[in-house]
Amino acid sequence: MPESYIDTYYRRSMADHPAYPTLSASHQVDVCVVGGGLAGLSTATECLQRGLKVALLERHRIAWGASGRNGGFVTAGYATGHAQIARRTGEAGAKALHDLSVEGVRIVRENIDRLDLARVNPTPGILRAIRYDDAAGLQAEVAEAKRKFGATLHYLSRESVQEKLKSKAYFQGLYSPDAFHFHPLNYALGLGAAVAQKGGLIFEQSPATAIARKAGGFTVTAAGGKIEAGHVVLCSGGYTDRLSPALHRAYLPIATYMLLTEPIADIARAINTPAAVADDRRAGDYYRVVDGNRILWGGCITTRTADPANLAEIMRRRIVDTYPQLRDLKVAAAWSGLMSYARHLMPQIGRTPEGLWHATGFGGHGMNTTTIAGRVVAEAIAGESDRIKLYAPFGLDWNGGPFGRIAVQATYWYLQAMDAWREKGAHKPHARP
Ligand SMILES: Cc1cc2nc3c(=O)[nH]c(=O)nc-3n(C[C@H](O)[C@H](O)[C@H](O)COP(=O)(O)OP(=O)(O)OC[C@H]3O[C@@H](n4cnc5c(N)ncnc54)[C@H](O)[C@@H]3O)c2cc1C
């Protein structure tokens, strides 16, 4: 019996898809991918496109982890800002990395069209609204995005934002027409089906338990069998175990929460836009209307990986705080997922000291970055390009062990306090801390 997905909006609106067998024999391939989230599926897709023979091992089901339960926002960029990136890479390196992140968005779009994926519902537009008054700051951002990246952002006045988002919490906003939102689980299931159709071997409920070096490559062991491969790519995200000690000590699993409401009558009295919405707090809210009358709402980050008993109530309160007119809303489902963060907040894409390729650490910005990771890893394996080197400044830094967790949680609380402080001065112009 195949294991089921956890209860999410996405599971409730899943496209038809096959269940894949568990590994029960030995196979010889060029590339063995460990992890069937979007990083693993993108790597498998790109390797197959280069004529490589691929096997993918997934502990649970395809996109069972973060890739099948996230907000579905697809935007350029990374989990950290351009200035932080440039500090390690210099301006030219940061610009090249930004361009890769844009390519990631484009590949997702192309895959949806090329593979004619069912029920992925790509919908254009992401609106970022601020909770303090700073028209000049946002207008400067529009000009900067155009100058630095040639990117288009539209400035929205407070009136325009309030027409779309009927909440006193918001001031001005930026609308990104090139970003979009979609159904990430159906996208991942579609990629999986295309991998299988192209001859890729997918094994579900098949956790890789050991990797041993051998002449010309590696042997990857799972309960029912073995994969002999020239290359191994670890794509285990926030669910990374001790398969590679170097990878395990270089990331922190961070949980984040989502909620789906029951249908809401006249939802436009609160949210009156087909765009997805995010505020600009450091771990702020992000949400969108789905099925025309429900809200899919995400927020919170924590180093506590077990779900709190009152997860649904925590999230319900966040909605009602922003939209008091929805105080009677009913919760249909609430869930969490684990993201993988490196201390430098950038993806970790490269090779471990054991010689294993890895593509992890996508944080809360994984839809485009997992995608471009798959491409640059495949290019490196096929000897086609060395674009992977652009990520080399963001290596497998130690996560700080238990102190790393404490530091992350403390930083989050500090940032929350700074956000609250900024909003308290909401009516003062330029109230940035
Ligand atoms: C609630 C939530 C909301 C988010 N919202 C957004 C958003 O709106 N936009 C955005 O860009 N990003 C978002 N993110 C981040 C994004 O979802 C992740 O960055 C991305 O999905 C990571 O993909 P992945 O393939 O690295 O990891 P995952 O999708 O977590 O996949 C890793 C897989 O590896 C498997 N695995 C682990 N160890 C083994 C093993 N030993 N053997 C076999 N399999 C193994 C796991 O079972 C898992 O399925 C969100 C994340 C969460 C949790």
The ligand as a MOL file (V3000), in Angstrom:
LIG
                    3D

  0  0  0     0  0            999 V3000
M  V30 BEGIN CTAB
M  V30 COUNTS 53 58 0 0 0
M  V30 BEGIN ATOM
M  V30 1 C 5.2150 25.6400 4.2010 0
M  V30 2 C 6.2530 26.0660 3.2030 0
M  V30 3 C 5.9900 27.1370 2.3580 0
M  V30 4 C 6.9440 27.5220 1.3880 0
M  V30 5 N 6.5900 28.4450 0.4560 0
M  V30 6 C 7.4220 28.6750 -0.6050 0
M  V30 7 C 6.9960 29.4950 -1.6810 0
M  V30 8 O 5.8600 29.9890 -1.7100 0
M  V30 9 N 7.8840 29.7400 -2.6790 0
M  V30 10 C 9.1350 29.1870 -2.6920 0
M  V30 11 O 9.9270 29.4630 -3.6140 0
M  V30 12 N 9.5370 28.3400 -1.6970 0
M  V30 13 C 8.6940 28.0630 -0.6860 0
M  V30 14 N 9.0840 27.1890 0.3060 0
M  V30 15 C 10.3990 26.5370 0.2000 0
M  V30 16 C 10.3830 25.3930 -0.8170 0
M  V30 17 O 9.2320 24.6220 -0.6530 0
M  V30 18 C 11.6550 24.5380 -0.6030 0
M  V30 19 O 12.7970 25.3540 -0.6340 0
M  V30 20 C 11.7930 23.4900 -1.6940 0
M  V30 21 O 10.5920 22.7900 -1.8960 0
M  V30 22 C 12.9170 22.5310 -1.3100 0
M  V30 23 O 12.9140 21.4530 -2.2190 0
M  V30 24 P 13.8530 20.2000 -1.9420 0
M  V30 25 O 13.6790 19.2860 -3.0780 0
M  V30 26 O 15.2110 20.7060 -1.6050 0
M  V30 27 O 13.2960 19.5790 -0.5720 0
M  V30 28 P 11.9840 18.7120 -0.2980 0
M  V30 29 O 10.8720 19.0830 -1.1850 0
M  V30 30 O 11.7280 18.8020 1.1770 0
M  V30 31 O 12.4010 17.2540 -0.7120 0
M  V30 32 C 13.3800 16.5070 -0.0350 0
M  V30 33 C 12.9810 15.0490 -0.1450 0
M  V30 34 O 14.0810 14.2360 0.2190 0
M  V30 35 C 13.5790 13.0510 0.7950 0
M  V30 36 N 14.6730 12.3950 1.5320 0
M  V30 37 C 15.3730 12.8720 2.5860 0
M  V30 38 N 16.3210 11.9830 2.9570 0
M  V30 39 C 16.1980 10.9150 2.1120 0
M  V30 40 C 16.8860 9.6710 1.9880 0
M  V30 41 N 17.8770 9.3110 2.8340 0
M  V30 42 N 16.5090 8.8120 1.0080 0
M  V30 43 C 15.5050 9.1390 0.1450 0
M  V30 44 N 14.8120 10.3050 0.2380 0
M  V30 45 C 15.1650 11.1780 1.2020 0
M  V30 46 C 12.4450 13.5640 1.6680 0
M  V30 47 O 11.5180 12.5380 1.9720 0
M  V30 48 C 11.8350 14.6740 0.7920 0
M  V30 49 O 10.7430 14.2250 0.0350 0
M  V30 50 C 8.1940 26.8340 1.3200 0
M  V30 51 C 8.4760 25.7890 2.1970 0
M  V30 52 C 7.5190 25.3970 3.1280 0
M  V30 53 C 7.8250 24.2550 4.0440 0
M  V30 END ATOM
M  V30 BEGIN BOND
M  V30 1 1 1 2
M  V30 2 1 2 3
M  V30 3 2 2 52
M  V30 4 2 3 4
M  V30 5 1 4 5
M  V30 6 1 4 50
M  V30 7 2 5 6
M  V30 8 1 6 7
M  V30 9 1 6 13
M  V30 10 2 7 8
M  V30 11 1 7 9
M  V30 12 1 9 10
M  V30 13 2 10 11
M  V30 14 1 10 12
M  V30 15 2 12 13
M  V30 16 1 13 14
M  V30 17 1 14 15
M  V30 18 1 14 50
M  V30 19 1 15 16
M  V30 20 1 16 17
M  V30 21 1 16 18
M  V30 22 1 18 19
M  V30 23 1 18 20
M  V30 24 1 20 21
M  V30 25 1 20 22
M  V30 26 1 22 23
M  V30 27 1 23 24
M  V30 28 2 24 25
M  V30 29 1 24 26
M  V30 30 1 24 27
M  V30 31 1 27 28
M  V30 32 2 28 29
M  V30 33 1 28 30
M  V30 34 1 28 31
M  V30 35 1 31 32
M  V30 36 1 32 33
M  V30 37 1 33 34
M  V30 38 1 33 48
M  V30 39 1 34 35
M  V30 40 1 35 36
M  V30 41 1 35 46
M  V30 42 1 36 37
M  V30 43 1 36 45
M  V30 44 2 37 38
M  V30 45 1 38 39
M  V30 46 1 39 40
M  V30 47 2 39 45
M  V30 48 1 40 41
M  V30 49 2 40 42
M  V30 50 1 42 43
M  V30 51 2 43 44
M  V30 52 1 44 45
M  V30 53 1 46 47
M  V30 54 1 46 48
M  V30 55 1 48 49
M  V30 56 2 50 51
M  V30 57 1 51 52
M  V30 58 1 52 53
M  V30 END BOND
M  V30 END CTAB
M  END
